[in-house]
Amino acid sequence: ALNALYHHDDPKVKDEADRWLEQWQQSLEAWSVADGVLHDPNSSMEAQYFCAQTLRTKVQRDFEELPSDAVDSLRDSLLQLLIRFSKGAPPVRTQLCLALAALAVHVP
């Protein structure tokens, strides 16, 4: 779907991919899949950006889905990812920073 969204010539295919990806971002699986893709050194820049954006969105809008015992793991993962992307793509780093800031708002 990401490949279709970014690279397909047909606008209808791009729209369909965008709708599918938006629905996927609302799923429970999006938490772990996005985190896994970001930790994968072989993931593409497009996948990294999309997954960083997904985590930011999930923390901002769907924090209540996250089990309370997973909050510390998410925080640790975001910090590890920020270290990993400290010299990486600025758009990915920005989304990760926003995700961490959003997490800080939810956690006392």
C-alpha positions as CSV (number, residue, x, y, z in Angstrom):
1,A,0.0,0.0,0.0
2,L,2.9,2.4,0.8
3,N,4.4,1.6,-2.6
4,A,1.1,2.3,-4.3
5,L,0.6,5.5,-2.4
6,Y,4.0,7.0,-3.2
7,H,4.8,5.5,-6.6
8,H,1.7,4.4,-8.5
9,D,0.6,6.5,-11.5
10,D,-3.1,5.9,-11.2
11,P,-4.7,8.5,-8.7
12,K,-7.5,6.0,-8.0
13,V,-5.0,3.4,-6.8
14,K,-3.3,6.0,-4.7
15,D,-6.6,7.0,-3.1
16,E,-7.4,3.4,-2.4
17,A,-4.0,2.8,-0.8
18,D,-4.4,6.0,1.3
19,R,-7.8,4.8,2.6
20,W,-6.5,1.4,3.4
21,L,-3.4,2.8,5.2
22,E,-5.6,5.2,7.2
23,Q,-7.8,2.3,8.3
24,W,-4.8,0.2,9.2
25,Q,-3.4,3.1,11.3
26,Q,-6.5,2.8,13.5
27,S,-6.0,-0.9,14.2
28,L,-4.5,-2.4,17.3
29,E,-1.8,-4.1,15.3
30,A,-0.5,-0.7,14.1
31,W,1.3,-0.2,17.5
32,S,3.5,-3.2,17.2
33,V,4.0,-3.3,13.4
34,A,5.0,0.4,13.3
35,D,7.4,-0.1,16.1
36,G,8.9,-3.2,14.5
37,V,9.3,-1.5,11.1
38,L,11.1,1.4,12.8
39,H,13.5,-0.9,14.5
40,D,14.2,-2.8,11.3
41,P,17.4,-1.4,9.7
42,N,16.3,-2.6,6.3
43,S,13.0,-0.6,6.2
44,S,12.6,2.0,3.6
45,M,12.6,5.8,4.3
46,E,8.9,5.9,3.3
47,A,8.0,3.0,5.6
48,Q,10.0,4.7,8.4
49,Y,8.3,8.0,8.0
50,F,4.8,6.4,7.8
51,C,5.4,4.2,10.8
52,A,6.8,7.1,12.9
53,Q,3.7,9.1,11.9
54,T,1.6,6.2,12.8
55,L,3.1,5.9,16.3
56,R,2.7,9.7,16.8
57,T,-0.9,9.5,15.8
58,K,-1.6,6.4,17.9
59,V,-0.1,8.1,21.0
60,Q,-2.1,11.3,20.4
61,R,-5.4,9.8,19.5
62,D,-5.5,6.1,20.7
63,F,-3.5,6.1,23.8
64,E,-6.3,4.4,25.8
65,E,-5.8,1.3,23.6
66,L,-2.4,0.8,25.0
67,P,-2.3,-1.6,28.0
68,S,-0.9,0.3,31.0
69,D,1.9,-2.2,31.3
70,A,3.1,-1.3,27.8
71,V,3.6,2.4,28.5
72,D,7.2,2.0,29.8
73,S,8.1,-0.3,26.8
74,L,6.7,2.3,24.4
75,R,8.7,5.1,26.1
76,D,11.9,3.0,26.0
77,S,11.3,2.1,22.4
78,L,10.7,5.7,21.4
79,L,13.9,6.8,23.1
80,Q,15.9,4.0,21.4
81,L,14.4,5.1,18.1
82,L,15.4,8.7,18.7
83,I,18.9,7.6,19.4
84,R,18.9,5.5,16.2
85,F,17.5,8.3,14.1
86,S,19.5,11.1,15.7
87,K,21.6,11.4,12.5
88,G,18.9,10.0,10.3
89,A,16.0,11.5,8.3
90,P,14.7,14.7,10.0
91,P,11.0,14.0,9.1
92,V,11.2,10.6,10.9
93,R,13.0,12.2,13.9
94,T,10.4,14.9,14.1
95,Q,7.5,12.4,14.2
96,L,9.3,10.4,16.9
97,C,9.8,13.6,19.0
98,L,6.2,14.4,18.6
99,A,5.2,10.9,19.7
100,L,7.4,11.1,22.8
101,A,6.0,14.6,23.7
102,A,2.5,13.2,23.3
103,L,3.3,10.3,25.5
104,A,4.7,12.6,28.2
105,V,1.3,14.4,28.2
106,H,-0.5,11.1,29.0
107,V,1.9,9.9,31.7
108,P,2.2,11.6,35.0
